[in-house]
Amino acid sequence: MAETTEKPTKQGVSRAARLSIAPMMDWTDRHCRYFHRLMSRQTLLYTEMVTAPALVRGNARHLLRYDQAEHPVALQLGGSDPDELAEAARMGAAEGYDEINLNVGCPSDRVQSGTFGAVLMKTPDLVAECCAAMRATVDVPVTVKCRIGVDDQNPSEVLPDFLAKVSDVGVTRFAIHARKAWLQGLSPKENREVPPLDYELVDRMKEMFPHLHISLNGGLETLAEAQDALGRGLDGAMLGRAAYHNPWNILGKADAAIFGIVPPFQFPHNVAEAMEDYVGRHLSEGGRLHSITRHMLGLFAGRPGARAWRRTLSEGAAQPDADFQLIREALAQVPRADAA
């Protein structure tokens, strides 16, 4: 990118949360976030979940690496020990992240075995204690991403109690995945698809807690659906896989549709071309092209030439000598929308 995105204020991060891209394991790494930031200067981006034990006990500081151009960018942490989370939050804030988010939504077995993620919906007092410890340690916002409940819990009872207890320690921003998580019997993928969505419950939470910033997550596929959520009075919309698989139609149009500003690029070709310097830096550090291009496969989704674009990148990017020339070759197979 030719310019560096300025580090936003706390108010700026809250405004950016009108639209955010959900933290997704193995997907929203630093290369993905840089690519996404090229398309939207405003949308709030999240890291993959980083566990507090990995940072504090495992000294895995490399997991905090990011490019300054990614701002506004939030670090999502997983954990359940208040002291450990406070130290991990301190490390994240010291690295310059604009927000620290606690994962109270992931249902995977690996996360449950660490006593964090969605299982924490059962212990709102512990979540509150963890958030209080983090807030006492950092100056950046501490936020929570949660479910509406787990297993046999009654979301209409559990969710208001959860929000009340956690907001009592000063957390004012929540992203709510509008599905229960079933901790036994469903895979993480099934937990994103099988439990029914309950948008009405999330809407009611905004009515019950008007002072809180509440973003809707789960099942949102388009900017129009995000705009509908905002139009119903919610403060934000969080999209995940839809934005990853079809980034141009969401991120490429988000600044105009959601934030009312001119987007940085008018055409997806320009986005791919703008990756050249970043790709060059990554390769000069010993990286492989595939680490970046795997996140770019959906750039032309639904457009002529999209299949050839994906095929060229998928087949060539893993070669040890692959460089930006491969992206040029892939681009040559996609008709330019900006051609005279």
C-alpha positions as CSV (number, residue, x, y, z in Angstrom):
1,M,0.0,0.0,0.0
2,A,1.2,3.4,-0.8
3,E,0.0,4.9,2.5
4,T,0.0,3.8,6.1
5,T,-3.4,3.6,7.8
6,E,-3.4,5.9,10.8
7,K,-4.0,4.2,14.2
8,P,-7.6,5.1,15.0
9,T,-9.0,6.5,18.2
10,K,-11.2,4.4,20.5
11,Q,-14.2,6.2,19.0
12,G,-12.8,5.4,15.5
13,V,-12.5,1.7,16.4
14,S,-16.1,1.7,17.6
15,R,-17.2,3.3,14.3
16,A,-15.2,0.8,12.3
17,A,-17.1,-1.9,14.1
18,R,-20.2,-1.0,12.0
19,L,-18.8,-3.6,9.7
20,S,-16.2,-6.2,10.8
21,I,-14.6,-9.3,9.4
22,A,-14.9,-12.2,11.9
23,P,-11.8,-13.9,13.3
24,M,-11.4,-17.2,11.5
25,M,-8.8,-19.8,12.3
26,D,-6.4,-20.5,9.5
27,W,-7.9,-17.8,7.4
28,T,-7.6,-14.3,8.8
29,D,-3.9,-14.3,9.2
30,R,-1.7,-11.2,8.5
31,H,-1.6,-11.8,4.8
32,C,-5.3,-12.1,4.5
33,R,-5.8,-8.9,6.6
34,Y,-3.4,-6.9,4.5
35,F,-5.3,-8.0,1.3
36,H,-8.7,-7.1,2.9
37,R,-7.4,-3.7,4.1
38,L,-6.6,-2.8,0.5
39,M,-10.2,-3.0,-0.3
40,S,-11.7,-1.2,2.7
41,R,-10.0,1.5,4.7
42,Q,-12.7,1.4,7.4
43,T,-13.9,-2.1,8.1
44,L,-12.6,-3.5,11.4
45,L,-10.4,-6.6,10.9
46,Y,-9.7,-9.3,13.4
47,T,-6.8,-11.7,13.9
48,E,-7.3,-15.4,14.1
49,M,-7.8,-16.5,17.7
50,V,-4.5,-16.5,19.6
51,T,-4.4,-18.4,22.9
52,A,-3.2,-16.6,26.0
53,P,-1.1,-19.6,27.1
54,A,0.7,-19.6,23.7
55,L,1.7,-15.9,24.3
56,V,2.4,-16.0,28.0
57,R,3.8,-19.5,28.5
58,G,4.8,-20.4,24.9
59,N,6.5,-17.1,24.1
60,A,4.8,-17.2,20.7
61,R,5.2,-13.4,20.0
62,H,5.4,-14.1,16.3
63,L,1.7,-14.7,16.4
64,L,1.2,-11.0,17.1
65,R,3.0,-9.9,13.9
66,Y,1.0,-7.6,11.6
67,D,1.5,-4.8,9.1
68,Q,0.9,-1.2,10.3
69,A,-1.4,-0.8,7.2
70,E,-3.9,-3.2,8.8
71,H,-5.3,-0.6,11.3
72,P,-8.0,-0.7,12.6
73,V,-7.2,-4.3,13.7
74,A,-8.2,-6.2,16.7
75,L,-6.5,-9.1,18.5
76,Q,-8.7,-12.0,19.5
77,L,-7.6,-13.9,22.5
78,G,-8.6,-17.3,23.8
79,G,-8.3,-18.2,27.5
80,S,-10.0,-18.4,30.9
81,D,-7.3,-17.4,33.4
82,P,-7.7,-13.7,34.3
83,D,-4.0,-13.1,35.1
84,E,-2.9,-14.9,31.9
85,L,-5.4,-13.1,29.8
86,A,-4.3,-9.8,31.3
87,E,-0.7,-10.4,30.4
88,A,-1.6,-11.5,26.9
89,A,-3.7,-8.4,26.5
90,R,-0.8,-6.3,27.7
91,M,1.4,-7.9,25.1
92,G,-1.2,-7.2,22.3
93,A,-1.7,-3.6,23.3
94,A,2.1,-3.1,23.4
95,E,2.2,-4.3,19.9
96,G,-0.3,-1.6,18.9
97,Y,-3.5,-3.5,18.4
98,D,-6.6,-1.3,18.5
99,E,-8.8,-3.7,20.4
100,I,-8.5,-6.9,22.5
101,N,-11.4,-9.3,22.0
102,L,-12.2,-12.3,24.1
103,N,-13.4,-15.5,22.4
104,V,-16.5,-16.8,24.0
105,G,-17.9,-18.5,20.9
106,C,-15.6,-21.1,19.5
107,P,-17.1,-24.6,20.0
108,S,-14.2,-26.8,18.9
109,D,-13.0,-29.7,21.1
110,R,-9.5,-28.3,21.3
111,V,-10.8,-25.0,22.6
112,Q,-13.1,-26.7,25.1
113,S,-10.2,-28.7,26.5
114,G,-8.5,-25.4,27.3
115,T,-11.7,-24.3,29.1
116,F,-12.3,-21.3,26.8
117,G,-14.4,-20.4,23.8
118,A,-18.1,-21.1,23.8
119,V,-18.0,-23.2,27.0
120,L,-17.5,-19.9,28.9
121,M,-21.1,-19.1,28.2
122,K,-21.7,-21.3,31.2
123,T,-19.6,-19.1,33.5
124,P,-20.4,-15.5,32.9
125,D,-18.9,-14.5,36.3
126,L,-15.5,-15.9,35.1
127,V,-15.8,-14.1,31.8
128,A,-16.5,-10.9,33.7
129,E,-13.4,-11.5,35.9
130,C,-11.3,-12.1,32.8
131,C,-12.5,-8.9,31.1
132,A,-12.0,-6.9,34.3
133,A,-8.4,-8.1,34.5
134,M,-7.7,-7.2,30.9
135,R,-9.4,-3.8,31.2
136,A,-7.3,-3.0,34.2
137,T,-4.2,-3.7,32.2
138,V,-4.7,-2.0,28.8
139,D,-6.1,1.3,27.6
140,V,-7.5,-0.1,24.3
141,P,-11.1,-1.4,24.2
142,V,-11.8,-4.9,25.6
143,T,-14.6,-6.6,23.7
144,V,-16.3,-10.0,23.7
145,K,-17.5,-12.3,20.9
146,C,-20.1,-14.7,22.2
147,R,-22.9,-17.1,21.3
148,I,-26.5,-16.8,22.4
149,G,-26.0,-19.9,24.6
150,V,-24.8,-23.5,24.5
151,D,-26.3,-26.9,24.7
152,D,-29.6,-26.9,26.7
153,Q,-29.4,-23.4,27.9
154,N,-32.3,-21.1,27.3
155,P,-30.8,-18.2,25.3
156,S,-33.6,-15.8,26.3
157,E,-32.5,-16.2,29.9
158,V,-28.8,-16.9,29.5
159,L,-27.9,-14.1,27.1
160,P,-29.3,-11.1,29.0
161,D,-27.6,-12.4,32.2
162,F,-24.3,-12.8,30.4
163,L,-24.4,-9.3,28.9
164,A,-25.4,-7.8,32.2
165,K,-22.6,-9.4,34.2
166,V,-19.9,-8.8,31.6
167,S,-21.0,-5.2,30.9
168,D,-21.0,-4.5,34.6
169,V,-17.1,-4.6,34.6
170,G,-17.0,-2.0,31.8
171,V,-17.2,-4.0,28.5
172,T,-19.4,-2.0,26.2
173,R,-19.0,-3.8,22.8
174,F,-20.2,-7.3,22.0
175,A,-20.4,-9.3,18.8
176,I,-23.1,-11.9,19.1
177,H,-23.2,-15.0,16.9
178,A,-26.9,-15.6,16.8
179,R,-26.8,-19.4,17.2
180,K,-26.4,-21.7,20.1
181,A,-23.3,-23.8,20.2
182,W,-23.6,-27.5,20.8
183,L,-20.5,-28.6,22.6
184,Q,-21.1,-32.3,22.0
185,G,-22.4,-33.9,18.8
186,L,-21.7,-31.2,16.3
187,S,-18.4,-30.3,14.6
188,P,-17.3,-26.6,14.5
189,K,-18.5,-26.5,10.8
190,E,-21.9,-27.9,11.8
191,N,-22.1,-25.4,14.7
192,R,-21.9,-22.6,12.1
193,E,-24.8,-24.1,10.1
194,V,-27.1,-26.5,12.0
195,P,-28.3,-24.5,15.1
196,P,-31.1,-22.1,14.0
197,L,-30.3,-18.4,13.8
198,D,-32.2,-16.1,16.2
199,Y,-31.7,-12.6,15.0
200,E,-34.8,-11.5,16.9
201,L,-33.1,-12.3,20.2
202,V,-30.1,-10.2,19.3
203,D,-32.3,-7.4,18.3
204,R,-34.0,-7.6,21.7
205,M,-30.7,-7.5,23.4
206,K,-30.1,-4.1,21.8
207,E,-33.5,-2.9,23.1
208,M,-32.7,-4.2,26.6
209,F,-29.1,-2.8,26.6
210,P,-29.3,0.4,24.5
211,H,-26.0,1.6,26.0
212,L,-24.1,-1.3,24.5
213,H,-22.6,-1.6,21.1
214,I,-24.0,-4.8,19.7
215,S,-22.9,-6.4,16.4
216,L,-24.8,-9.2,14.7
217,N,-22.8,-12.2,13.6
218,G,-23.9,-15.5,12.0
219,G,-25.4,-16.3,8.6
220,L,-24.8,-12.8,7.1
221,E,-23.9,-13.2,3.4
222,T,-24.1,-9.8,1.8
223,L,-23.7,-6.1,2.4
224,A,-27.4,-5.7,2.0
225,E,-28.0,-8.0,5.0
226,A,-25.5,-6.0,7.0
227,Q,-27.3,-2.8,6.1
228,D,-30.6,-4.4,7.2
229,A,-29.1,-5.2,10.6
230,L,-27.9,-1.7,11.0
231,G,-31.3,-0.4,9.9
232,R,-33.0,-2.4,12.6
233,G,-31.0,-0.5,15.2
234,L,-28.0,-2.8,15.8
235,D,-24.6,-1.1,15.9
236,G,-22.6,-3.4,13.7
237,A,-22.6,-6.4,11.5
238,M,-19.8,-9.0,11.4
239,L,-19.4,-11.1,8.3
240,G,-17.0,-14.1,8.1
241,R,-16.8,-16.7,5.3
242,A,-18.9,-14.7,2.9
243,A,-16.4,-11.9,3.0
244,Y,-13.5,-14.3,2.7
245,H,-14.9,-16.1,-0.4
246,N,-16.3,-13.0,-2.1
247,P,-14.1,-10.2,-0.8
248,W,-14.6,-7.7,-3.6
249,N,-18.4,-7.6,-3.4
250,I,-18.2,-7.1,0.4
251,L,-15.0,-5.3,1.3
252,G,-14.5,-3.7,-2.1
253,K,-17.9,-1.9,-1.7
254,A,-18.1,-1.6,2.1
255,D,-16.6,1.9,2.4
256,A,-19.2,3.4,0.2
257,A,-22.2,1.3,1.3
258,I,-21.6,1.3,5.1
259,F,-19.3,4.2,5.8
260,G,-20.3,6.7,3.1
261,I,-16.8,7.3,1.8
262,V,-15.1,6.8,-1.5
263,P,-13.5,3.3,-1.7
264,P,-9.7,3.1,-2.3
265,F,-10.2,1.1,-5.6
266,Q,-12.9,1.0,-8.2
267,F,-12.0,-2.4,-9.7
268,P,-10.7,-5.7,-8.4
269,H,-7.8,-5.8,-10.9
270,N,-6.4,-2.7,-9.1
271,V,-6.4,-4.6,-5.8
272,A,-4.4,-7.5,-7.1
273,E,-1.9,-5.1,-8.7
274,A,-1.6,-3.2,-5.5
275,M,-0.3,-6.4,-3.8
276,E,3.0,-6.3,-5.7
277,D,5.1,-4.5,-3.1
278,Y,3.8,-6.6,-0.3
279,V,4.4,-9.8,-2.1
280,G,7.9,-8.7,-2.9
281,R,8.6,-8.0,0.8
282,H,7.2,-11.4,1.8
283,L,9.3,-13.3,-0.7
284,S,12.5,-11.3,0.2
285,E,12.0,-12.6,3.8
286,G,11.9,-16.2,2.6
287,G,8.2,-16.6,2.4
288,R,6.2,-18.5,-0.3
289,L,3.7,-16.9,-2.7
290,H,1.0,-19.4,-1.7
291,S,0.8,-18.0,1.8
292,I,-0.6,-14.8,0.3
293,T,-2.4,-16.0,-2.9
294,R,-4.5,-18.6,-1.1
295,H,-6.4,-15.6,0.4
296,M,-6.9,-14.0,-3.0
297,L,-8.7,-16.8,-4.8
298,G,-12.1,-15.3,-4.4
299,L,-11.3,-11.8,-5.7
300,F,-13.1,-12.3,-8.9
301,A,-15.9,-14.5,-7.6
302,G,-18.9,-14.5,-10.0
303,R,-17.0,-12.7,-12.7
304,P,-15.8,-13.9,-16.1
305,G,-12.4,-15.5,-15.8
306,A,-12.7,-16.3,-12.1
307,R,-12.1,-20.0,-12.6
308,A,-9.0,-19.4,-14.7
309,W,-7.7,-16.9,-12.0
310,R,-8.2,-19.5,-9.3
311,R,-6.7,-22.3,-11.3
312,T,-3.6,-20.4,-12.2
313,L,-2.9,-19.3,-8.7
314,S,-3.7,-22.7,-7.1
315,E,-1.5,-24.6,-9.5
316,G,1.5,-22.3,-9.6
317,A,1.8,-20.5,-6.3
318,A,3.2,-23.5,-4.4
319,Q,6.2,-23.6,-6.7
320,P,9.4,-22.6,-4.9
321,D,10.3,-19.9,-7.5
322,A,6.7,-18.5,-7.8
323,D,6.6,-14.7,-7.6
324,F,4.4,-11.8,-8.6
325,Q,4.7,-12.7,-12.2
326,L,2.3,-15.6,-11.5
327,I,-0.3,-13.0,-10.3
328,R,0.2,-11.1,-13.6
329,E,-0.4,-14.2,-15.6
330,A,-3.6,-15.0,-13.6
331,L,-4.8,-11.4,-14.1
332,A,-4.3,-11.7,-17.8
333,Q,-7.0,-14.3,-17.9
334,V,-9.6,-12.1,-16.3
335,P,-11.3,-9.4,-18.5
336,R,-10.6,-6.0,-17.1
337,A,-13.6,-4.1,-16.0
338,D,-11.6,-0.8,-16.2
339,A,-10.5,-1.3,-19.8
340,A,-11.1,1.6,-22.1
